[in-house]
Amino acid sequence: MATTLELPEAALTGLRDYLMAAAADENNAPQEELDGLSDTVLAACWHAYVEASKTGRTGQALHAAAFSKALDAPLSAVCAETGALRAALAQSLK
């Protein structure tokens, strides 16, 4: 099982913040929002946040860059295994 230390912290934090905001918008718990994402969507979002975090952006600039990058995520990214990521996100949402 991956720990949060094995995953890029800025990307994990950005994706967690996105999930928390999306959950609040829908009156859901953050874990419900995570559970509602398909593996493909989660993998695309993860790829986007990893790539966006490489720019050094934070806050809204990070989220905007990630949204842009999610739209053109390569097939190799959207087919990635998400089990370790889901576990790390679930742990960070507790």
HUSULGI-V200226 format. One record per residue. N is the residue number from 1. RES is the residue in one small letter. PHI is phi in whole degrees, 0 to 359 (NA if undefined). Layout:
# HUSULGI-V200226
N|RES|PHI ; N|RES|PHI
This chain:
# HUSULGI-V200226
1|m|NA ; 2|a|284 ; 3|t|258 ; 4|t|296 ; 5|l|289 ; 6|e|274 ; 7|l|248 ; 8|p|303 ; 9|e|300 ; 10|a|297 ; 11|a|292 ; 12|l|296 ; 13|t|296 ; 14|g|298 ; 15|l|292 ; 16|r|298 ; 17|d|298 ; 18|y|299 ; 19|l|299 ; 20|m|295 ; 21|a|292 ; 22|a|297 ; 23|a|296 ; 24|a|297 ; 25|d|297 ; 26|e|259 ; 27|n|55 ; 28|n|247 ; 29|a|283 ; 30|p|305 ; 31|q|296 ; 32|e|297 ; 33|e|296 ; 34|l|298 ; 35|d|296 ; 36|g|280 ; 37|l|275 ; 38|s|290 ; 39|d|300 ; 40|t|296 ; 41|v|293 ; 42|l|299 ; 43|a|297 ; 44|a|295 ; 45|c|296 ; 46|w|299 ; 47|h|305 ; 48|a|297 ; 49|y|291 ; 50|v|297 ; 51|e|295 ; 52|a|294 ; 53|s|291 ; 54|k|294 ; 55|t|280 ; 56|g|85 ; 57|r|289 ; 58|t|223 ; 59|g|59 ; 60|q|299 ; 61|a|296 ; 62|l|295 ; 63|h|296 ; 64|a|294 ; 65|a|294 ; 66|a|294 ; 67|f|301 ; 68|s|298 ; 69|k|289 ; 70|a|293 ; 71|l|292 ; 72|d|237 ; 73|a|295 ; 74|p|290 ; 75|l|303 ; 76|s|299 ; 77|a|284 ; 78|v|283 ; 79|c|260 ; 80|a|290 ; 81|e|292 ; 82|t|243 ; 83|g|302 ; 84|a|294 ; 85|l|295 ; 86|r|302 ; 87|a|296 ; 88|a|295 ; 89|l|294 ; 90|a|301 ; 91|q|296 ; 92|s|287 ; 93|l|275 ; 94|k|283
